[in-house]
């Protein structure tokens, strides 16, 4: 039982970390695109 709980916690933490990195990367991409549009006009 303890191993199942630990495994679920590790998987959950991995998913959370991956999601944070993805959101951070998306925000950087959107910021970069906004800057490119501002510079073009």
DSSP file (Angstrom, degrees, kcal/mol; ACC not computed):
  #  RESIDUE AA STRUCTURE BP1 BP2  ACC     N-H-->O    O-->H-N    N-H-->O    O-->H-N    TCO  KAPPA ALPHA  PHI   PSI    X-CA   Y-CA   Z-CA
    1    1 A X     >        0   0    0      0, 0.0     4,-1.9     0, 0.0     5,-0.2   0.000 360.0 360.0 360.0 -43.9    0.0    0.0    0.0
    2    2 A X  H  >  +     0   0    0      1,-0.2     4,-2.4     2,-0.2     5,-0.2   0.893 360.0  52.6 -62.8 -39.9    2.8    2.4    0.9
    3    3 A X  H  > S+     0   0    0      1,-0.2     4,-2.6     2,-0.2    -1,-0.2   0.885 107.3  52.3 -64.0 -38.1    4.6    1.8   -2.4
    4    4 A X  H  > S+     0   0    0      2,-0.2     4,-2.5     1,-0.2    -1,-0.2   0.918 110.4  47.7 -63.6 -42.7    1.5    2.6   -4.3
    5    5 A X  H  X S+     0   0    0     -4,-1.9     4,-2.3     2,-0.2    -2,-0.2   0.923 113.4  47.4 -64.4 -44.6    1.0    5.9   -2.5
    6    6 A X  H  X S+     0   0    0     -4,-2.4     4,-2.4     2,-0.2    -2,-0.2   0.911 112.1  50.4 -63.7 -42.7    4.7    6.8   -3.0
    7    7 A X  H  X S+     0   0    0     -4,-2.6     4,-2.4     1,-0.2    -2,-0.2   0.919 110.8  48.5 -62.3 -44.1    4.5    5.9   -6.7
    8    8 A X  H  X S+     0   0    0     -4,-2.5     4,-2.5     1,-0.2    -1,-0.2   0.893 111.5  50.6 -63.6 -39.4    1.3    8.0   -7.2
    9    9 A X  H  X S+     0   0    0     -4,-2.3     4,-2.4     2,-0.2    -2,-0.2   0.902 110.8  48.3 -65.4 -41.0    3.0   10.9   -5.5
   10   10 A X  H  X S+     0   0    0     -4,-2.4     4,-2.3     2,-0.2    -2,-0.2   0.918 112.8  47.7 -65.7 -43.9    6.1   10.7   -7.7
   11   11 A X  H  X S+     0   0    0     -4,-2.4     4,-2.3     1,-0.2    -2,-0.2   0.918 112.4  50.0 -63.4 -42.9    4.0   10.5  -10.8
   12   12 A X  H  X S+     0   0    0     -4,-2.5     4,-2.2     1,-0.2    -2,-0.2   0.903 110.7  49.1 -62.0 -42.0    1.9   13.4   -9.7
   13   13 A X  H  X S+     0   0    0     -4,-2.4     4,-2.4     2,-0.2    -1,-0.2   0.892 110.0  51.8 -65.2 -39.6    5.0   15.5   -9.0
   14   14 A X  H  X S+     0   0    0     -4,-2.3     4,-2.3     1,-0.2    -2,-0.2   0.918 110.6  47.6 -62.9 -43.6    6.5   14.6  -12.3
   15   15 A X  H  X S+     0   0    0     -4,-2.3     4,-2.4     1,-0.2    -2,-0.2   0.902 111.6  51.0 -64.4 -40.8    3.4   15.7  -14.1
   16   16 A X  H  X S+     0   0    0     -4,-2.2     4,-2.1     2,-0.2    -2,-0.2   0.913 111.0  47.4 -64.1 -43.3    3.3   19.0  -12.1
   17   17 A X  H  X S+     0   0    0     -4,-2.4     4,-2.1     2,-0.2    -1,-0.2   0.914 112.5  49.4 -65.6 -42.4    6.9   19.8  -12.9
   18   18 A X  H  X S+     0   0    0     -4,-2.3     4,-2.2     1,-0.2    -2,-0.2   0.907 110.1  51.0 -63.0 -41.9    6.4   19.1  -16.6
   19   19 A X  H  X S+     0   0    0     -4,-2.4     4,-2.5     2,-0.2     5,-0.2   0.898 108.4  52.2 -63.8 -40.5    3.3   21.2  -16.7
   20   20 A X  H  X S+     0   0    0     -4,-2.1     4,-2.5     1,-0.2    -1,-0.2   0.925 110.4  47.9 -62.3 -44.4    5.1   24.2  -15.1
   21   21 A X  H  X S+     0   0    0     -4,-2.1     4,-2.4     1,-0.2    -1,-0.2   0.889 111.8  50.4 -64.3 -38.2    7.9   24.0  -17.6
   22   22 A X  H  X S+     0   0    0     -4,-2.2     4,-2.4     2,-0.2    -2,-0.2   0.925 111.7  46.6 -66.5 -44.2    5.4   23.8  -20.5
   23   23 A X  H  X S+     0   0    0     -4,-2.5     4,-2.3     2,-0.2    -2,-0.2   0.907 112.6  50.7 -64.8 -41.4    3.5   26.8  -19.3
   24   24 A X  H  X S+     0   0    0     -4,-2.5     4,-2.0    -5,-0.2    -2,-0.2   0.916 111.5  47.8 -62.0 -43.4    6.7   28.8  -18.7
   25   25 A X  H  X S+     0   0    0     -4,-2.4     4,-2.3     2,-0.2    -2,-0.2   0.885 110.8  51.2 -65.4 -39.2    7.8   28.0  -22.2
   26   26 A X  H  X S+     0   0    0     -4,-2.4     4,-2.6     2,-0.2     5,-0.2   0.907 108.7  51.3 -64.8 -41.6    4.5   28.9  -23.7
   27   27 A X  H  X S+     0   0    0     -4,-2.3     4,-2.3     1,-0.2    -2,-0.2   0.898 109.9  49.7 -63.0 -40.4    4.6   32.3  -21.9
   28   28 A X  H  X S+     0   0    0     -4,-2.0     4,-2.5     2,-0.2    -1,-0.2   0.914 110.9  49.8 -64.0 -42.3    8.1   32.9  -23.3
   29   29 A X  H  X S+     0   0    0     -4,-2.3     4,-2.4     2,-0.2    -2,-0.2   0.922 112.1  47.1 -62.7 -44.3    7.0   32.1  -26.8
   30   30 A X  H  X S+     0   0    0     -4,-2.6     4,-2.4     2,-0.2    -1,-0.2   0.901 112.5  49.7 -65.1 -39.9    3.9   34.4  -26.6
   31   31 A X  H  X S+     0   0    0     -4,-2.3     4,-2.2    -5,-0.2    -1,-0.2   0.904 110.8  49.9 -64.0 -41.1    6.1   37.2  -25.1
   32   32 A X  H  X S+     0   0    0     -4,-2.5     4,-2.1     2,-0.2    -2,-0.2   0.905 111.2  48.8 -64.6 -42.1    8.6   36.7  -27.9
   33   33 A X  H  X S+     0   0    0     -4,-2.4     4,-2.1     2,-0.2    -2,-0.2   0.900 110.5  51.0 -65.1 -40.9    5.9   36.9  -30.6
   34   34 A X  H  X S+     0   0    0     -4,-2.4     4,-2.3     1,-0.2    -2,-0.2   0.899 109.9  50.0 -63.8 -40.2    4.4   40.0  -29.0
   35   35 A X  H  X S+     0   0    0     -4,-2.2     4,-2.4     1,-0.2    -1,-0.2   0.894 108.9  52.1 -65.1 -39.3    7.8   41.7  -29.0
   36   36 A X  H  X S+     0   0    0     -4,-2.1     4,-1.6     2,-0.2    -2,-0.2   0.898 110.6  48.0 -64.3 -40.0    8.3   40.8  -32.7
   37   37 A X  H  X S+     0   0    0     -4,-2.1     4,-1.3     2,-0.2    -2,-0.2   0.911 111.5  50.4 -67.0 -42.3    4.9   42.3  -33.6
   38   38 A X  H  < S+     0   0    0     -4,-2.3     3,-0.3     1,-0.2    -2,-0.2   0.902 111.4  47.9 -61.9 -41.1    5.7   45.5  -31.6
   39   39 A X  H  < S+     0   0    0     -4,-2.4    -1,-0.2     1,-0.2    -2,-0.2   0.806 108.7  55.0 -70.0 -29.4    9.1   45.8  -33.4
   40   40 A X  H  <        0   0    0     -4,-1.6    -1,-0.2     1,-0.2    -2,-0.2   0.760 360.0 360.0 -76.2 -25.1    7.5   45.3  -36.8
   41   41 A X     <        0   0    0     -4,-1.3    -1,-0.2    -3,-0.3    -2,-0.2   0.458 360.0 360.0 -98.7 360.0    5.0   48.1  -36.4
